[in-house]
């Protein structure tokens, strides 16, 4: 099956995949259905439909998101307070292409200067915590008492010591028995 350019274009947007384009086509149908049934003169109904659409992630493509913006404008026009209208959620990230941009970094730094100090403090605390964890592991590893790091070796060592002591005692007992048997045989 040959892919045509028209298969990727929906509502003036060119999508990267046919699946995204199909999702957009389904959203166009949802928008048309809502336009037929929704009465914008009843802002409470529009707000209820809007909130459900946002919560259930009904719209994911720019087609549906632009319709949600239209609903926001209509609700504002009909007197719904702005604080009752949720913002349109964006599910994608846009920072991949812009992360290295100096102008964006400067803009973020200007808008949130308090985060600069918090970031440095956070990094320093994390470094200290890493050193503490490393020190704890080193202490646990070199400790004489059994712990979660060296318990198996400690148990094996303990059983080895018991086995060596038992073998030494058995040898001493055998030697004593031999001496006893040799002493009794000489007397007869």
NORURWO-V83376 format. One record per residue. N is the residue number from 1. SS is DSSP state (2 for helix, 1 for strand, 0 for the rest). PSI is psi in whole degrees, 0 to 359 (999 if undefined). Layout:
# NORURWO-V83376
n: (N N)
ss: (SS SS)
psi: (PSI PSI)
This chain:
# NORURWO-V83376
n: (1 2 3 4 5 6 7 8 9 10 11 12 13 14 15 16 17 18 19 20 21 22 23 24 25 26 27 28 29 30 31 32 33 34 35 36 37 38 39 40 41 42 43 44 45 46 47 48 49 50 51 52 53 54 55 56 57 58 59 60 61 62 63 64 65 66 67 68 69 70 71 72 73 74 75 76 77 78 79 80 81 82 83 84 85 86 87 88 89 90 91 92 93 94 95 96 97 98 99 100 101 102 103 104 105 106 107 108 109 110 111 112 113 114 115 116 117 118 119 120 121 122 123 124 125 126 127 128 129 130 131 132 133 134 135 136 137 138 139 140 141 142 143 144 145 146 147 148 149 150 151 152 153 154 155 156 157 158 159 160 161 162 163 164 165 166 167 168 169 170 171 172 173 174 175 176 177 178 179 180 181 182 183 184 185 186 187 188)
ss: (0 0 0 0 2 2 2 0 1 1 0 0 1 1 0 0 0 2 2 2 2 2 2 2 2 2 2 2 2 2 2 2 2 2 2 2 2 0 0 0 0 0 2 2 2 2 2 2 2 2 2 2 2 2 2 0 0 0 0 0 0 2 2 2 2 2 2 2 2 2 2 2 2 2 2 2 2 0 0 0 0 2 2 2 0 0 0 0 0 0 0 0 0 0 2 2 2 2 0 0 0 2 2 2 2 2 2 2 2 2 2 0 2 2 2 2 2 2 2 2 2 2 2 2 2 2 2 2 2 2 2 2 2 2 2 2 2 2 2 2 2 2 0 0 0 0 0 0 0 0 2 2 2 2 2 2 2 2 2 2 2 2 2 2 2 2 2 2 2 2 2 2 2 2 2 2 2 2 2 2 2 2 2 2 2 2 2 0)
psi: (127 136 124 156 326 334 337 346 127 126 32 3 137 118 155 330 159 325 319 320 320 320 318 319 321 323 326 317 320 317 315 319 315 320 323 323 339 130 108 347 350 86 331 323 319 318 318 314 318 310 319 321 320 313 321 4 49 323 128 336 168 332 306 322 324 328 321 322 321 318 321 313 319 319 319 318 325 12 13 128 142 330 346 347 119 149 157 121 135 127 345 168 149 4 347 317 341 2 329 1 125 321 324 318 318 322 316 318 323 322 332 66 335 336 336 310 320 323 313 316 316 317 316 318 319 320 316 317 323 317 321 317 317 318 318 318 320 317 315 322 321 359 146 328 145 138 185 335 319 23 321 313 322 318 316 317 318 314 325 318 317 318 318 317 318 316 317 316 319 316 317 320 316 317 317 321 318 315 319 314 317 321 323 324 324 329 332 999)
